[in-house]
């Protein structure tokens, strides 16, 4: 394990040029002659829908893939990056969306991985800890080097990943969806750190689907579509609508027309609900909420604060310790998913390929998973009507604009957004009275996201009660009538969408009480007046 003897990055990379990059996989041209450039001291966004080539292009830059054609040059010098180790040696670092930390090791031990120690078999963790403290002070990344990584909050784990890249001398840093798991306040803190890095000459590639953040933090923006570069534009003067149209190839609607609605009967009532998570620890701690017909109640929160446990407890997939779940006035606590489904509940699961679809089955087979025993799809109890099944699936493919070669295509061959639209079509085919939608647009293209949002609003107008669980605060704010915020397994606030702000919701997501947030804002406003 080699240890660097300074706390600064390698000399700034004045420019990195990727020219004519081509990458083919069996049956797919993933990157088609793409040019991409990053300069020292800039934040350069890389935008595109799923499958546009962003990840493949960055994996080539980080040495995880080899290009079939094209060149990479650092400060005019042609280079070839065969491994991530070679990329790191050239000053190129990457922070992945899913953190690569070993939970049982300390922060210093995680940083030491892959480095040579000056003490032979003994680690230089004390030396590493001192240098980490110096880096954390310089970039305002407060982390205890001796803390066990698995005990850190999500935002702290991201700081560790950034510090590890800086420790290894990153002069160019690739950030893959860096704000996906952060509260708005944590995202703002990250942007301050990024600006400090760029002032030191570090170049940053910022991959994100949150166009508002892209416009707020970047200097230039490159858009990819279908493996090709559409354009590179300065951020100044760019708009969400213009960027979205470049990404998708058509205009995208961001501001939905929400018809005023009057909440009807109470369709879901959760009272004092307690449940354990996968680790056997309290996942839900006295959760109480209700959802009425014709309204969308959004559940906001950073990942891991009980949202998954709540959804699964409601639809019968997770046992509860205490409390009740009632659907349509019927107590369904402890009842089977089939019983709950029969009462008119539908469920869009968080993990679509684990809980929502069977990869080896066709689109048609997946489409009837919930309805295979109903006419005209079934003939009696034992026989299926395959003609009716294919016709019903074909109708769903047309209505939901699902891109697939046909109803007999294995669902694993579809993109994530198209799989999600098929699951949505299946669940809504039963005209549910209650829909629990958990992360319905996670990892979904901007075009598919727009389509899913439209369908959810149409269901609201039809009178369906919708519980929308999402880590995307923009989605929550755009669709919800009321917003519940979860923190550490509890509902810490319930507010009307019309009367709430992103700052208010973000404070609740971070564990700040609503009263404390109001008092803090009042104090700040009073001070500004003085």
Secondary structure in CASP SS format (residue, H / E / C, confidence):
PFRMAT SS
TARGET T0000
AUTHOR 0000-0000-0000
METHOD secondary structure of the structure
MODEL  1
X C 1.00
X C 1.00
X C 1.00
X C 1.00
X C 1.00
X C 1.00
X C 1.00
X C 1.00
X C 1.00
X C 1.00
X C 1.00
X C 1.00
X C 1.00
X C 1.00
X E 1.00
X E 1.00
X E 1.00
X E 1.00
X E 1.00
X E 1.00
X E 1.00
X E 1.00
X E 1.00
X E 1.00
X E 1.00
X C 1.00
X C 1.00
X E 1.00
X E 1.00
X E 1.00
X E 1.00
X E 1.00
X E 1.00
X E 1.00
X E 1.00
X E 1.00
X E 1.00
X E 1.00
X E 1.00
X C 1.00
X C 1.00
X C 1.00
X E 1.00
X E 1.00
X E 1.00
X E 1.00
X E 1.00
X C 1.00
X C 1.00
X C 1.00
X C 1.00
X C 1.00
X C 1.00
X H 1.00
X H 1.00
X H 1.00
X H 1.00
X H 1.00
X H 1.00
X H 1.00
X H 1.00
X C 1.00
X C 1.00
X C 1.00
X C 1.00
X C 1.00
X C 1.00
X C 1.00
X E 1.00
X E 1.00
X E 1.00
X E 1.00
X E 1.00
X E 1.00
X C 1.00
X C 1.00
X E 1.00
X E 1.00
X E 1.00
X C 1.00
X C 1.00
X C 1.00
X C 1.00
X H 1.00
X H 1.00
X H 1.00
X H 1.00
X H 1.00
X H 1.00
X C 1.00
X C 1.00
X E 1.00
X E 1.00
X E 1.00
X E 1.00
X C 1.00
X C 1.00
X C 1.00
X C 1.00
X C 1.00
X C 1.00
X C 1.00
X C 1.00
X C 1.00
X C 1.00
X E 1.00
X H 1.00
X H 1.00
X H 1.00
X H 1.00
X H 1.00
X H 1.00
X C 1.00
X C 1.00
X C 1.00
X C 1.00
X C 1.00
X C 1.00
X E 1.00
X C 1.00
X C 1.00
X E 1.00
X C 1.00
X C 1.00
X H 1.00
X H 1.00
X H 1.00
X H 1.00
X H 1.00
X H 1.00
X H 1.00
X H 1.00
X H 1.00
X H 1.00
X H 1.00
X H 1.00
X H 1.00
X H 1.00
X H 1.00
X C 1.00
X C 1.00
X C 1.00
X C 1.00
X C 1.00
X C 1.00
X C 1.00
X C 1.00
X E 1.00
X H 1.00
X H 1.00
X H 1.00
X C 1.00
X C 1.00
X H 1.00
X H 1.00
X H 1.00
X H 1.00
X H 1.00
X H 1.00
X H 1.00
X H 1.00
X H 1.00
X H 1.00
X H 1.00
X H 1.00
X H 1.00
X H 1.00
X C 1.00
X C 1.00
X C 1.00
X C 1.00
X E 1.00
X E 1.00
X E 1.00
X E 1.00
X E 1.00
X C 1.00
X C 1.00
X C 1.00
X C 1.00
X C 1.00
X C 1.00
X C 1.00
X H 1.00
X H 1.00
X H 1.00
X H 1.00
X H 1.00
X H 1.00
X H 1.00
X H 1.00
X H 1.00
X H 1.00
X H 1.00
X H 1.00
X H 1.00
X H 1.00
X H 1.00
X H 1.00
X C 1.00
X C 1.00
X C 1.00
X E 1.00
X E 1.00
X E 1.00
X E 1.00
X E 1.00
X C 1.00
X C 1.00
X C 1.00
X H 1.00
X H 1.00
X H 1.00
X H 1.00
X H 1.00
X H 1.00
X H 1.00
X C 1.00
X C 1.00
X E 1.00
X E 1.00
X E 1.00
X E 1.00
X E 1.00
X E 1.00
X C 1.00
X C 1.00
X E 1.00
X E 1.00
X E 1.00
X E 1.00
X E 1.00
X E 1.00
X E 1.00
X C 1.00
X C 1.00
X C 1.00
X C 1.00
X C 1.00
X H 1.00
X H 1.00
X H 1.00
X H 1.00
X H 1.00
X H 1.00
X H 1.00
X H 1.00
X H 1.00
X C 1.00
X C 1.00
X C 1.00
X C 1.00
X C 1.00
X C 1.00
X C 1.00
X C 1.00
X C 1.00
X C 1.00
X C 1.00
X C 1.00
X C 1.00
X C 1.00
X C 1.00
X C 1.00
X C 1.00
X E 1.00
X E 1.00
X E 1.00
X E 1.00
X E 1.00
X E 1.00
X E 1.00
X E 1.00
X E 1.00
X E 1.00
X E 1.00
X C 1.00
X C 1.00
X C 1.00
X C 1.00
X C 1.00
X E 1.00
X E 1.00
X E 1.00
X E 1.00
X E 1.00
X E 1.00
X E 1.00
X E 1.00
X E 1.00
X E 1.00
X E 1.00
X C 1.00
X C 1.00
X C 1.00
X E 1.00
X E 1.00
X E 1.00
X E 1.00
X E 1.00
X C 1.00
X C 1.00
X C 1.00
X C 1.00
X C 1.00
X C 1.00
X H 1.00
X H 1.00
X H 1.00
X H 1.00
X H 1.00
X H 1.00
X H 1.00
X H 1.00
X C 1.00
X C 1.00
X C 1.00
X C 1.00
X C 1.00
X C 1.00
X C 1.00
X E 1.00
X E 1.00
X E 1.00
X E 1.00
X E 1.00
X E 1.00
X C 1.00
X C 1.00
X E 1.00
X E 1.00
X C 1.00
X C 1.00
X C 1.00
X C 1.00
X C 1.00
X H 1.00
X H 1.00
X H 1.00
X H 1.00
X H 1.00
X H 1.00
X C 1.00
X C 1.00
X E 1.00
X E 1.00
X E 1.00
X E 1.00
X C 1.00
X C 1.00
X C 1.00
X H 1.00
X H 1.00
X H 1.00
X H 1.00
X H 1.00
X C 1.00
X C 1.00
X C 1.00
X C 1.00
X C 1.00
X E 1.00
X H 1.00
X H 1.00
X H 1.00
X H 1.00
X H 1.00
X C 1.00
X C 1.00
X C 1.00
X C 1.00
X C 1.00
X C 1.00
X C 1.00
X C 1.00
X C 1.00
X C 1.00
X E 1.00
X E 1.00
X C 1.00
X C 1.00
X C 1.00
X E 1.00
X E 1.00
X C 1.00
X H 1.00
X H 1.00
X H 1.00
X H 1.00
X H 1.00
X H 1.00
X H 1.00
X H 1.00
X H 1.00
X H 1.00
X H 1.00
X H 1.00
X H 1.00
X H 1.00
X C 1.00
X C 1.00
X C 1.00
X C 1.00
X C 1.00
X C 1.00
X C 1.00
X C 1.00
X C 1.00
X C 1.00
X E 1.00
X H 1.00
X H 1.00
X H 1.00
X C 1.00
X C 1.00
X H 1.00
X H 1.00
X H 1.00
X H 1.00
X H 1.00
X H 1.00
X H 1.00
X H 1.00
X H 1.00
X H 1.00
X H 1.00
X H 1.00
X H 1.00
X C 1.00
X C 1.00
X C 1.00
X C 1.00
X C 1.00
X E 1.00
X E 1.00
X E 1.00
X E 1.00
X E 1.00
X C 1.00
X C 1.00
X C 1.00
X C 1.00
X C 1.00
X C 1.00
X C 1.00
X H 1.00
X H 1.00
X H 1.00
X H 1.00
X H 1.00
X H 1.00
X H 1.00
X H 1.00
X H 1.00
X H 1.00
X H 1.00
X H 1.00
X H 1.00
X H 1.00
X H 1.00
X H 1.00
X H 1.00
X C 1.00
X C 1.00
X E 1.00
X E 1.00
X E 1.00
X E 1.00
X E 1.00
X C 1.00
X C 1.00
X C 1.00
X H 1.00
X H 1.00
X H 1.00
X H 1.00
X H 1.00
X H 1.00
X H 1.00
X C 1.00
X C 1.00
X E 1.00
X E 1.00
X E 1.00
X E 1.00
X E 1.00
X E 1.00
X C 1.00
X C 1.00
X E 1.00
X E 1.00
X E 1.00
X E 1.00
X E 1.00
X E 1.00
X E 1.00
X H 1.00
X H 1.00
X H 1.00
X C 1.00
X C 1.00
X H 1.00
X H 1.00
X H 1.00
X H 1.00
X H 1.00
X H 1.00
X H 1.00
X H 1.00
X C 1.00
X C 1.00
X C 1.00
X C 1.00
X H 1.00
X H 1.00
X H 1.00
X H 1.00
X H 1.00
X H 1.00
X H 1.00
X H 1.00
X H 1.00
X H 1.00
X H 1.00
X H 1.00
X H 1.00
X H 1.00
X H 1.00
X H 1.00
X C 1.00
END
